[in-house]
């Protein structure tokens, strides 16, 4: 018997809600009042059930935990983004930095959904060289091994082979988020048991669709990566959106009831669902339910 369809089945597995844009700050200049409460209301009204807030450094992970602590519909990740791995050594005590990450998880186990965001990014080595990224990828994986029930939230840009080779050394689970690689690259992660996270950056081109169509549905998760990775009219995926867009205004004309142009929000997660479903030629309701089950399975410890 088919289970009763839930009223809300969308879970955004990655949103950067600690970003200054949600405080009204753009490139260091304040343009409007903090509006995260409005952003969350739009998400809930759009059918989003839960959001996992991304942590990309020790300090950002602390901020994310503070943000989610009193909201039962929010969880977060704890980890260090590859482009920010220089912080380990800049801190003066990399061991203490790792220990502090471990303590954040230990002290907030009910709110931490995943270890991350961490991984490799060879597109932006100007922020952190490959050697440092690899060093702290391994150290974070070693730390993650202390929490075998905690999924990994992984970043991969132009580095699939190296990332997959290192992951193969560890018996862990998780998701490679914001995936924009080829299916051959995806297969490496699928073989290791990982899920693939899709957002607007995963759906820009017809070539991206070749990958998305081949992914097993039971291994797909959805995200917005807000405030980044919005689906723009110039993207190939835009033609697959069926739902009516929410009103938006320029940041200089901010109002509580509208999105800010070029600032992505979790309320747009249904667009990602529609693009994935329609480009694959599958029923949106079936994809929504399957992805929901995928998500709650991976993050079962906190959902």
N, C-alpha and C positions, 0 to 999 in steps of 0.2 A: 504493500500500500504506500502510495506517495505521501510523504509527510506534509502536514499543513504548512502552507507558505507563510513565512514570517512577514510582518508588516514592514520591517526595516532589515535589510540583509546586506547593506553596503558597509564595509569596514575599510577605512583608509589606513594602510599599513605604514605609511610614511608621510608625515607633514612636519615641516620645520616651523612650528608655531612659536618658537622663541625668537624668530627673526625680528629685527627691528622694524620691519615694515608694518607688523601688527601692533607696533607702538606708535605708528604714524611717522617713523623716521626713515628717510630715503637718502642714501649717500651722505649721511651725517646731518641732514637737515630735517627738522620736524615740520611736517606738512599738515598733519591733522591729529586729533585726539586718539589715544589708544582705543582700538576697536575689536579686540579679540572676542569679546562677548558677542558682538554682532556677527563676527565670522563663524563662531560656533553655532549660533542660532540658525544662520543660513544653512549650515551643514546638517543640523538635526532636521530642519524643515524640508531639506532635500532628500531625506531618507537615509542619511548616514547614521549608522548605529553606534560605531565606535571609531576612535582615531588613535593611532600610535604616533606620539610626538618624537621626532628624531633628535638624539643628542649627538653632537659631533666633536666634543672635547670634554674635558673634565668639568670645566665651568659651565658649559652649555648643558651638560647632563644634569648638573645640580639645578640649573634653572628649569629644565624640563620637568624634573621631579617636583619642584615647587609648584609648577603650573598644574600638574596632573593630580596632586595628592588628594584634593578634596572633590574630585569629579569622577564618579564611578564609570563614566563613559570614555575616560582618557587613560592611556598608559604611555610609557615612553621607553626609549632605548638608552643605554649607557655605553659609550665607547668613544674612540678618537678617529676621525675621518683621515684618510691617507694623506691629504694635502696639509693636514695640521699635525702630523706626527712629529714635526720639529719641536712641538711643545714639550714632549717628554724630556728632551735634553736641555731645552731652554729653561725648564723648571729648576734645573740644578740638581735634581735628584729623581732620575727616571724610575727607580725602584719605588720611591714614595708615591709618585704619580700613578703607577700601576696599582699600588696598594690602595690608594684612595679610590680608584675606580672599583676595586674589589669590595671595599667597604660600602660604597654607594649601593651596590647590588645586594650585599648582605643585609643592609639596614632598610631596604625598600623592596623586598622580594615580591610583594603583592602588586607593585605598580610597575616594575621593570618587565617589559614584554620581551626584550631581546638584548643581546650584546651587540653593540654597534652604534653608529655606523662606522665600520672600518673595512679595509680592503686595500686595493691598489688603484692608482690613477696615473697612467702614463701620459695623459693628455695635458696635465698641469704640473709637470715636474719643476716648474719655476717656483712653485710654492714649497715643494719638498722633494728631494732627489729620490731616485729609485732605491738606492741602498738603504736610506733611512726608512722609507715606506716598508720595504721588505723586512727590515729588522723588527719594526714594531707591529707589523702584521703577525709575525711569528710569536712575538711576546703576548699580543692580545689573544691569539689562538691558544696559547699555553694557559693564559688566565681563564679563557672561556671553558677550557677543559675541566676546570674546577666546578663548573655549573652545567653538567651534561644535559639537563632538562631545559636550559635556556637557549632558544634559537639564536642564530647569528643573523644580523642584518648587514649585508655585505655590499660594498661599493666596488664596481668594476668598470673602468674606462680604458679601452685599448690595452688590456692586460689580462685577457681571459686565460691564456695558456699558463702564465705564471701563477695566477690566482688559483686555478684549478689544480695545478701541480702541488701547491702548498696545502690546499684543503685536503687533498688525497692522503696526506700524512696524519690527518686527525679524523676521528670518528665522531663528527658533529653534524648538526642539522641546521637548516635555516633557509634564507631567501637571498638571492642575488637581485638586489632591487634596481629599479630604473634601467632595466636591461635594454641595450640598443645594439647588441652584436648580432652575429650570424647564427643560424641554427646549428652549424657545426660547433660553434663556441658554446651555445646553450647546451648541446648534448653532453659536454664535459661535466657541466654542473648537474644536469639531470641524472647522469650516470652515478654521481656521488650522492644522489638523494635530495638535492636541493630544489627549492621552488624558484620560479622566475617571477619577479615583480615588474609590472608594466605600468607606465604612466605616459604623459604626453611626449616625453623624449623618446619613448619606445615606439611611437606611432607617427613619426614625421614623414616617412617616405614609403613609396611602394615597396622598396627593398625591405623595409622593416616589416611590412605585412607578410612577406615570404617567410620570415622567421615566426611571426605570431601565428600564422595558419598552421604551422607544423608542430607547435608546442602542444603536448598533451594537456587537455583542459584541466585534468585533476592536479596539475602542477603549476597553475597560474594563480597569482595574487594580483590585486589592483591597488593603486596608490595615486596620489596627486603630486607628491614632493613639493607641495606648496611652501612658499610663494613662487617656486620655480616650476618649470616644465608645463606651462599652460599649453593648451591646444590652440594654435593660432589659425586664422583663416587660410594662411599660405601652406599649412601642413596638409599632407595627403589625407590624414585621418579626419580632418574637419568635415569632409563630405559625408561621413558615416554617422554624424551626430543627428539624432532625431528629436531630442528634447529642446524645448524653447530656452534660449539663453537668459540668464538673469540680468537685470539692468546693471550697467556699470558706468562710472564717471571717472574723469581724471582726478588724480590725487588732490589737486588744488581746489576741486569742487566737491570734496568728500561730503557724503551724507551717510547716516547710519544705515539707511535702507538699501544701499547699492554697493556692489563690489567696486574695487578700485581697478581701473584698467591696467593690464600688464602685471597685476599681482594675483597670482593664482590662489585659490582657496579650496578646502576639502569639499565644498558643496558641488564642485565640478566633477566629482568622482563618477557620477552617472554618465558623463560624456565618455570617460575611459571605458566603462562597461559597454556602452553602445558601439564605440568604435571597434573594440575587440570582438564583440558578438557579430556585428554586421560584416566586418572584413573576413571573418571565419565562416559566415553564412549559417550561424547557429541562433537558435531562439534566445532572446535576451534573458527571459526568465530562467531558462535552464542554466545559462552561463552564470547569472547572478547567484543562483542557489548553489551551484557547484563551487564557485569561487568562495562563497561564504563558508561552505563546509571545509574547503581547503584551509581557509584562514583560521577558523576556530580549531581545526586539528593541529596546525603548527603552533598556535599560541594558546593551547588548551590550558596551560598552567595559570592563565590570567583572564580567561573568558568563559 
